Amino acid sequence: MTKTRELASQAAVVWRLCWRAGRSLALGQLALAVLGGLLPTATAWLTKFVVDDLVAARPERALLDAGGLLLTGVAAGVLPPLSAYLQAELSRRMDRAMQDELYNRINGFQGLARFESPGFLNDLNMAVQASGGAMRPVTTGLFDAGRTIITLVSLLATLSLLSPVMAALVTAAAVPALFASLALTKGRVGTMARLSPSTRRRVFYSSLITDVRGAKETRLFGLGGFLTGRMLTELDTIQDGERGLDRRDARTRSQLALLSAVVAGAGLVWAVYSAASGRLSVGDVTAFVAAVAGAQGALVGLVGSVAMAHQALLLFAYHTKMTSLPDDLPSDGDAVLPPLRTGIELRDVWFRYDESKPWVLRGVDLTLAHGESLALVGLNGAGKSTLIKLLCRFYDPCRGAILWDGVDIRDVPPEELRRRMGVLFQDYMSYDLTVAENIGVGDLEALGDRQKIEAAASRADIDMAIESLPRGYDTMLSRIFADEDDDQGVSLSGGQWQRLALARTLLRDESDLLILDEPSAGLDAQAEHEIHARLRTHRAGRTSLLVSHRLGAVREADRIVVLGGGRIIERGSHDELIGLDGEYARLFAIQADGYRTV
């Protein structure tokens, strides 16, 4: 009973969505469903009248009834394509409304934890399927079911006038078909959910084979066959699940079709016998056969429509589940974050990604004063990138707090906090967009401000390279989505992409906090020297956090903090840390040895 209420609730949500997406289209569909539902019964009765008139030698009435048959035939030919068009247009509008709702909800998740959860990603995959055309079966199924119910009621009423027993038998034969179809659709959606991880892995392996980003290593290491094998293994798993459902479907439907054929055959024998004994006229037999065939066809159609809508509603539940999720990083307030005046403080911050995982940060106490340049160094896994993620509030600390001028950042909406930051991640994005758009997405308000975009490119020392491109800032940086005037697109080098990402970060020239995570990792020695010289000028007087494994790049920071094992193990200026002869001095000596000649 609970499941039935859930489905009814889902159907109500779909109907409200349908009504909002296209009220006139929905009303048109209802009108066509009513007309279409009455046509088979009208055809059956008009056929009976024509036959009886011909047998009784009433040609004038026969011609009049034949004219009615002609009109029903025209309507039967015109209504389906018109209904199909309205259904298609309504489905398109609903798909758009659903995708708008789904992706806005996804964009509303401010943190990263959910996107690292396999369970969430499986549900998201199902929700994306639901919003990508799954509503057409719902609307089609519901409207078709309404039309078919009208047809069925009118035909069964006709049949009951001729043989109440036969009407009851035809109806009874449809009951197991309905329950069997509902069970099959429930099993199909359950299988889709169970196979969702395999579906995502198949898409992943397929993208590795076909995406230009993986083409080099795929060919260098001869991974084509290996990845294809993995993809086909996942495809076999998916198809095995589908194959089992299809076998069960075919077996069940064959048994139900045999039952319907037996009922129809028995009814035909009865009708012929009744006509021979004079209890039925020839027209009655014609109407009876048409009513039995129409009723059985209507029942099959009703079962199919209900099953189709049922499956789509089960899939739609994932959309509802996804769009109903609460905020992942709720704020305890809605304060507008003022410009930084005092500084940022990490107060006894502890963090781990999961309760079953070890601590990544352990009791970190750190102050970043306004206008200070702070460098963060340490071995891989020391917790540097995690600390940046906490500052950006992609996660909240498990213990402790991060304060912005004394205000806990959990009291500030994440988008408000991030508006005050400029961040270059080590794993920056390369967008298949134009040069100007690649920079402009760093501050959408400046997306159309070419002067500001060019200034950011100049600060990142990428402006000369951009001007040498075929269409300058309008050059498409993609060989996948290039437009007709630049059909080859342009591919940048790794160092150029990094400078472009840096320009995107520097576009927010009024940001209070500048975070640079390995800003010169992809640059050659000369370019690295030039970019750090420019960054020193840009960071002057601005609060900044620089993360780098290249210790020569951090030596001029106001203060250097060394992380190890999730704790701060050293802090001070370059000269002070060298004097300590600790971890920083050891790492600096290792790097310096690489430049010394023997």
C-alpha positions in Angstrom: 0.0 0.0 0.0 2.9 2.3 0.8 4.4 1.7 -2.6 1.1 2.5 -4.3 0.9 5.8 -2.4 4.4 6.6 -3.4 3.6 6.0 -7.0 0.4 8.1 -6.7 2.5 10.8 -5.2 5.0 10.6 -8.0 2.2 10.7 -10.6 0.8 13.9 -8.9 4.3 15.5 -9.1 4.6 14.6 -12.8 1.1 16.0 -13.5 2.0 19.3 -11.8 5.2 19.4 -13.8 3.2 18.6 -16.9 0.7 21.4 -16.2 3.5 24.0 -15.5 5.4 22.9 -18.6 2.5 23.2 -21.1 -1.0 23.7 -19.8 -2.6 24.1 -23.3 -0.7 21.0 -24.6 -2.0 19.0 -21.6 -5.6 20.1 -22.2 -5.2 19.3 -25.9 -3.9 15.8 -25.0 -6.9 15.3 -22.7 -9.4 16.3 -25.4 -7.7 14.0 -28.0 -7.7 11.2 -25.5 -11.4 11.5 -25.0 -12.1 11.6 -28.7 -9.7 8.8 -29.5 -11.2 6.7 -26.7 -14.7 6.9 -28.1 -13.8 6.1 -31.8 -13.5 2.3 -31.5 -16.9 1.9 -29.9 -18.4 4.3 -32.5 -16.9 2.3 -35.3 -18.2 -1.0 -33.8 -21.8 0.3 -33.6 -21.7 2.0 -37.0 -20.4 -1.2 -38.5 -23.3 -3.1 -36.9 -25.8 -0.6 -38.2 -24.4 -0.8 -41.8 -24.5 -4.6 -41.8 -28.1 -4.8 -40.3 -29.3 -2.1 -42.8 -27.8 -4.0 -45.7 -29.4 -7.3 -44.5 -32.7 -5.5 -44.0 -32.4 -3.9 -47.5 -32.4 -0.3 -46.1 -29.8 1.3 -48.5 -30.5 4.9 -47.6 -29.8 4.2 -43.9 -26.8 2.1 -44.8 -25.3 5.0 -46.8 -25.9 7.3 -43.9 -24.2 5.0 -41.5 -21.4 4.4 -43.9 -20.9 8.2 -44.0 -20.5 8.1 -40.2 -17.9 5.3 -40.6 -16.1 7.5 -43.1 -15.9 10.3 -40.6 -14.6 8.0 -37.8 -12.0 6.6 -40.2 -10.8 10.1 -41.0 -10.7 11.0 -37.3 -8.8 7.7 -36.6 -6.2 8.7 -39.2 -5.9 12.3 -38.1 -5.9 12.1 -34.3 -2.8 9.8 -33.8 -0.2 12.0 -35.5 -1.7 15.1 -33.9 -1.6 13.4 -30.5 2.0 12.3 -31.2 3.1 15.8 -31.9 1.5 17.2 -28.8 3.0 14.4 -26.7 6.5 15.1 -28.2 6.3 18.8 -27.6 5.0 18.3 -24.0 7.7 15.8 -23.3 10.4 18.2 -24.6 9.1 21.0 -22.3 9.0 18.6 -19.4 12.5 17.3 -20.1 13.8 20.9 -20.1 12.0 21.7 -16.9 13.3 18.5 -15.3 16.9 19.2 -16.4 16.7 22.8 -15.2 15.5 21.6 -11.8 18.0 18.7 -11.6 21.1 20.6 -12.6 20.2 23.7 -10.5 19.9 21.3 -7.5 23.3 19.8 -8.4 24.9 23.2 -8.7 23.4 24.0 -5.3 25.6 21.3 -3.7 28.5 23.5 -2.5 30.8 20.8 -1.2 32.7 17.9 -2.8 31.8 15.1 -0.4 28.7 13.9 -2.3 30.6 13.8 -5.6 33.0 11.4 -4.1 30.3 9.0 -2.9 29.6 6.1 -5.2 26.0 5.8 -3.9 25.3 9.4 -4.7 26.8 9.1 -8.2 24.7 6.0 -8.9 21.6 7.8 -7.9 22.7 10.8 -9.9 23.2 8.6 -13.0 19.6 7.3 -12.6 18.3 10.9 -12.1 20.1 12.1 -15.3 18.5 9.2 -17.2 15.1 10.2 -15.8 15.5 13.8 -17.0 16.9 12.8 -20.4 13.7 11.7 -22.1 12.1 9.5 -19.4 9.1 11.8 -19.1 7.8 10.9 -22.5 6.8 7.4 -21.4 5.1 8.9 -18.4 3.0 11.4 -20.3 2.5 9.0 -23.2 1.6 6.2 -20.8 -0.8 8.3 -18.7 -2.7 9.9 -21.6 -2.8 6.6 -23.5 -4.1 4.9 -20.4 -6.8 7.6 -20.1 -7.8 7.1 -23.8 -7.7 3.4 -23.5 -9.9 3.4 -20.3 -12.5 5.3 -22.2 -12.3 2.9 -25.1 -12.4 -0.1 -22.7 -15.4 1.1 -20.7 -17.4 1.8 -23.8 -16.5 -1.4 -25.5 -17.2 -3.5 -22.4 -20.6 -1.8 -22.1 -21.3 -2.8 -25.7 -20.1 -6.3 -25.0 -22.2 -6.6 -21.9 -25.3 -5.8 -23.8 -24.6 -8.8 -26.1 -23.0 -11.1 -23.5 -22.4 -10.1 -19.9 -20.4 -13.4 -19.3 -18.1 -12.6 -22.2 -17.5 -9.1 -20.9 -16.6 -10.5 -17.5 -14.2 -13.1 -19.0 -12.4 -10.5 -21.1 -11.9 -8.3 -18.1 -10.8 -11.1 -15.8 -8.2 -12.3 -18.4 -6.6 -8.8 -18.2 -6.0 -8.8 -14.4 -3.0 -11.2 -14.4 -1.6 -9.3 -17.4 -1.7 -6.1 -15.5 0.0 -7.4 -12.3 2.6 -9.3 -14.4 3.5 -6.2 -16.3 3.8 -4.1 -13.2 6.1 -6.8 -11.7 8.2 -6.8 -14.9 8.7 -3.0 -14.9 9.6 -2.9 -11.3 12.2 -5.6 -11.9 13.5 -3.6 -14.9 14.0 -0.4 -13.0 15.6 -2.4 -10.1 18.0 -4.0 -12.6 18.8 -0.5 -14.0 19.7 0.7 -10.5 21.7 -2.5 -9.8 23.6 -2.1 -13.0 24.2 1.6 -12.6 27.9 1.2 -11.5 28.5 -1.0 -14.5 26.9 1.6 -16.7 29.1 4.3 -15.3 32.2 2.2 -15.7 31.3 1.3 -19.3 31.0 5.0 -20.1 34.3 5.7 -18.3 36.2 3.1 -20.4 34.5 4.2 -23.5 35.5 7.9 -22.9 39.1 6.8 -22.3 39.2 5.2 -25.7 37.5 8.0 -27.6 38.6 11.2 -25.8 41.6 13.0 -27.2 42.9 13.6 -23.7 43.6 9.9 -23.3 44.7 9.2 -26.8 48.4 9.6 -26.2 48.8 7.2 -23.3 46.3 4.8 -24.9 48.5 4.5 -27.9 51.8 4.8 -26.2 51.1 1.9 -23.7 48.9 -0.1 -26.1 45.9 0.3 -23.9 43.3 0.1 -26.6 42.6 -3.6 -26.3 42.8 -3.6 -22.5 40.3 -0.7 -22.2 38.0 -2.2 -24.9 38.1 -5.5 -22.9 37.1 -3.7 -19.7 34.3 -1.8 -21.5 33.0 -5.0 -23.1 33.1 -6.8 -19.8 30.9 -4.1 -18.2 28.6 -4.2 -21.3 28.3 -8.0 -21.0 27.3 -7.6 -17.3 24.6 -5.0 -18.4 23.3 -7.1 -21.2 23.2 -10.3 -19.1 20.9 -8.4 -16.7 18.8 -7.1 -19.5 18.7 -10.6 -21.2 17.3 -12.2 -18.1 14.5 -9.6 -17.9 13.7 -10.0 -21.6 13.4 -13.8 -21.3 11.0 -13.4 -18.3 9.1 -10.8 -20.3 8.8 -13.0 -23.4 7.7 -16.0 -21.4 5.1 -14.1 -19.4 3.6 -12.3 -22.3 3.4 -15.5 -24.4 1.4 -17.1 -21.6 -0.9 -14.1 -21.3 -1.4 -13.9 -25.1 -2.4 -17.6 -25.1 -5.0 -16.9 -22.4 -6.5 -14.0 -24.4 -6.6 -16.1 -27.5 -8.6 -18.9 -25.7 -11.1 -16.3 -24.4 -11.5 -14.7 -27.8 -11.9 -18.1 -29.5 -14.6 -19.2 -27.0 -16.4 -16.0 -27.5 -16.4 -16.4 -31.3 -17.8 -19.9 -31.1 -20.6 -18.6 -28.8 -21.4 -15.7 -31.2 -21.6 -18.0 -34.3 -23.8 -20.5 -32.4 -26.0 -17.7 -31.2 -26.4 -16.3 -34.7 -27.2 -19.7 -36.1 -29.9 -20.2 -33.5 -31.4 -16.7 -34.2 -30.5 -15.0 -30.9 -28.1 -12.6 -32.6 -28.3 -10.8 -35.9 -25.4 -10.7 -38.4 -24.8 -7.1 -37.3 -24.8 -8.2 -33.6 -22.1 -10.8 -34.5 -20.1 -8.1 -36.3 -20.4 -5.8 -33.3 -19.6 -8.6 -30.9 -16.4 -9.6 -32.7 -15.3 -6.0 -33.0 -16.0 -5.4 -29.3 -14.1 -8.5 -28.2 -11.1 -7.7 -30.4 -11.3 -4.0 -29.4 -11.7 -4.7 -25.7 -8.8 -7.2 -25.7 -6.7 -4.8 -27.7 -7.6 -1.9 -25.4 -6.7 -4.1 -22.3 -3.4 -5.0 -23.8 -2.8 -1.3 -24.6 -3.9 -0.3 -21.1 -1.6 -2.8 -19.5 1.3 -1.6 -21.7 0.6 2.1 -21.0 0.3 1.5 -17.3 3.5 -0.6 -17.3 5.3 2.1 -19.3 4.2 4.9 -17.0 5.0 2.7 -14.0 8.6 2.1 -15.1 9.0 5.8 -15.9 7.6 6.8 -12.5 10.0 4.5 -10.7 12.8 6.1 -12.6 11.4 9.6 -11.9 11.7 8.7 -8.2 15.4 9.1 -8.5 14.9 12.6 -9.9 12.7 13.5 -6.9 15.2 11.9 -4.5 18.1 14.0 -6.0 16.2 17.3 -6.1 14.9 16.8 -2.6 18.3 16.4 -1.0 19.1 19.0 1.6 22.0 21.4 1.3 25.3 19.7 1.9 27.0 22.7 3.5 24.3 24.7 5.1 25.2 28.0 6.6 24.2 29.0 10.1 23.8 32.6 8.9 23.4 34.7 5.7 26.0 37.3 6.5 27.6 39.3 3.7 31.3 38.8 4.0 33.1 42.2 4.2 36.6 42.7 2.7 39.3 41.1 4.8 40.7 43.5 7.4 42.5 41.5 10.1 43.2 38.0 8.7 42.2 34.4 8.5 42.7 32.0 11.4 42.6 28.2 11.5 41.9 27.3 15.1 42.6 23.7 16.1 41.4 22.3 12.8 41.0 18.5 12.5 39.8 16.9 9.3 39.4 13.4 7.7 37.4 12.5 4.6 35.5 9.7 6.3 35.2 8.3 9.8 36.9 5.1 8.7 39.8 7.0 7.3 42.9 8.4 9.1 43.1 12.1 10.0 44.5 14.3 7.2 44.8 17.4 9.4 45.5 17.2 13.1 45.0 20.2 15.3 46.2 22.8 12.8 46.6 26.3 14.3 47.5 28.9 11.7 47.0 32.6 11.2 47.2 34.3 7.8 47.4 38.0 8.5 45.8 40.6 6.1 48.3 41.5 3.4 50.7 38.6 4.4 52.3 36.3 1.9 52.3 32.7 3.3 53.9 29.7 1.7 52.8 26.1 2.5 55.3 23.3 1.8 55.5 19.6 2.6 55.8 16.2 1.1 52.9 14.6 -0.8 50.1 13.6 1.5 51.1 16.2 4.1 47.6 17.8 3.9 48.4 20.9 1.8 45.6 20.4 -0.8 43.1 19.5 1.9 43.8 22.7 3.8 43.1 24.7 0.6 39.8 22.8 0.2 38.8 23.7 3.8 39.6 27.3 3.2 37.4 27.3 0.1 34.8 25.5 2.2 34.4 22.5 0.0 34.4 20.6 3.3 33.8 21.7 6.9 36.4 20.8 9.6 35.5 17.8 11.7 36.7 19.8 14.7 37.9 23.3 15.2 37.0 26.4 13.1 38.2 28.6 10.3 37.6 32.3 11.0 37.5 35.2 8.6 38.1 38.4 10.5 36.8 36.5 13.5 33.7 35.2 11.7 33.3 31.4 11.4 33.1 30.7 7.7 30.3 28.2 8.5 28.2 31.2 9.2 28.8 32.6 5.7 27.1 31.2 2.5 29.9 29.4 0.6 29.3 31.4 -2.6 29.8 34.6 -0.6 33.1 33.3 0.8 34.3 32.2 -2.6 33.5 35.6 -4.1 36.3 37.0 -2.0 38.9 34.5 -3.3 41.0 33.8 -6.4 42.2 30.2 -6.5 44.4 28.4 -8.9 44.2 24.6 -8.3 46.9 22.2 -9.2 44.4 20.2 -11.2 42.9 23.2 -13.0 40.3 22.8 -15.7 40.9 23.2 -19.5 37.6 24.2 -21.0 36.6 23.5 -24.6 35.7 27.2 -25.0 37.2 30.2 -26.6 40.3 31.9 -25.1 38.2 34.8 -23.7 35.7 32.4 -22.2 38.4 30.2 -20.6 39.6 33.3 -18.8 36.2 34.9 -18.3 34.6 32.0 -16.4 36.9 33.0 -13.5 34.5 35.9 -12.9 31.2 35.6 -14.8 30.4 39.3 -14.3 33.5 40.1 -16.4 32.8 37.5 -19.1 31.9 40.3 -21.6 34.6 42.7 -20.4 37.3 42.2 -23.0 39.6 44.9 -21.5 39.5 43.2 -18.1 40.1 39.7 -19.6 43.1 41.1 -21.6 44.5 42.7 -18.4 44.3 39.3 -16.6 46.1 37.6 -19.6 48.8 40.2 -19.4 49.3 39.6 -15.7 49.7 35.9 -16.4 52.1 36.6 -19.2 50.0 34.8 -21.8 48.8 37.8 -23.8 51.5 37.6 -26.5 50.8 33.9 -27.1 47.0 34.7 -27.3 47.6 37.4 -29.9 49.5 35.0 -32.1 46.5 32.6 -32.3 44.4 32.5 -35.5 41.5 34.5 -34.0 43.1 35.9 -30.9 40.9 35.9 -27.8 38.0 34.4 -30.0 40.1 31.3 -30.9 38.3 28.1 -29.9 40.6 26.0 -27.7 39.2 22.7 -28.8 39.5 20.2 -31.6 36.1 18.8 -30.6 33.8 21.8 -30.6 35.5 24.1 -33.1 33.1 26.3 -35.1 32.7 26.4 -38.9 35.2 29.4 -39.2 37.9 27.7 -37.2 37.2 24.0 -37.9 40.5 22.7 -36.7 40.5 24.5 -33.4 43.8 25.1 -31.4 45.5 22.9 -28.8 47.7 24.7 -26.3 50.8 23.3 -24.6 50.6 22.4 -20.9 52.5 25.5 -19.9 50.2 27.7 -21.9 47.1 26.1 -20.4 48.5 26.7 -16.9 49.1 30.4 -17.7 45.6 30.6 -19.0 44.3 29.1 -15.8 46.4 31.6 -13.9 44.8 34.4 -15.9 41.4 33.0 -15.0 42.4 33.2 -11.3 43.9 36.7 -11.6 40.7 38.0 -13.3 39.3 38.5 -9.8 41.7 41.4 -9.3 39.8 42.6 -6.2 39.8 39.3 -4.4 40.9 39.4 -0.7 42.6 36.0 -0.7 44.8 34.7 -3.5 45.5 30.9 -3.3 48.0 29.5 -5.8 48.5 25.7 -5.7 51.7 24.9 -7.7 51.2 27.8 -10.1 54.4 27.1 -12.1 54.4 23.3 -12.2 54.0 23.1 -16.0 56.4 25.9 -16.8 60.0 25.9 -18.0 62.7 27.5 -15.9 62.6 30.9 -17.6 58.8 31.0 -17.6 58.7 30.0 -14.0 61.1 32.8 -13.1 59.0 35.4 -15.0 55.7 34.2 -13.7 56.8 34.3 -10.1 58.2 37.8 -10.6 54.8 38.9 -11.9 53.0 37.1 -9.1 55.2 38.8 -6.5 54.1 42.2 -7.9 50.5 41.1 -8.0 50.5 39.7 -4.5 52.1 42.8 -3.0 49.8 44.0 -0.2 47.4 41.2 -0.8 46.7 38.2 1.4 48.1 35.2 -0.4 48.7 31.5 0.1 51.3 29.8 -2.1 51.7 26.0 -2.3 54.7 24.7 -4.1 57.1 21.8 -4.1 59.8 24.1 -5.6 61.2 25.7 -2.5 63.0 28.3 -4.6 59.6 29.7 -5.5 58.5 30.2 -1.9 61.7 31.7 -0.3 60.5 35.2 -0.6 57.2 34.6 1.1 56.7 36.6 4.4 56.3 33.3 6.2 56.7 29.6 5.3 54.8 26.9 7.0 55.9 23.2 6.8 53.2 20.5 7.0 54.0 17.0 8.0 51.7 14.2 8.9 48.8 16.6 9.0 50.5 18.9 11.6 52.5 22.1 11.3 56.0 21.0 12.2 57.9 24.2 11.3 57.1 27.9 10.6 59.2 31.0 9.9 60.9 32.9 7.1 63.2 31.1 4.7 66.4 32.2 6.6 64.9 31.2 9.9 63.9 27.8 8.7 67.3 27.2 7.1 68.8 28.1 10.4 66.6 25.6 12.2 68.2 22.9 10.1 65.0 20.9 10.2 62.6 19.4 7.6 62.5 22.6 5.4 66.3 22.8 5.4 66.6 19.1 4.5 64.1 19.5 1.6 65.8 22.7 0.4 69.2 21.0 0.4 67.9 18.0 -1.6 66.6 20.4 -4.3 69.7 22.5 -4.2 71.9 19.5 -4.7 70.1 18.9 -8.0 71.5 22.2 -9.4 75.1 21.9 -8.0 77.8 20.7 -10.4 80.4 18.2 -9.2 
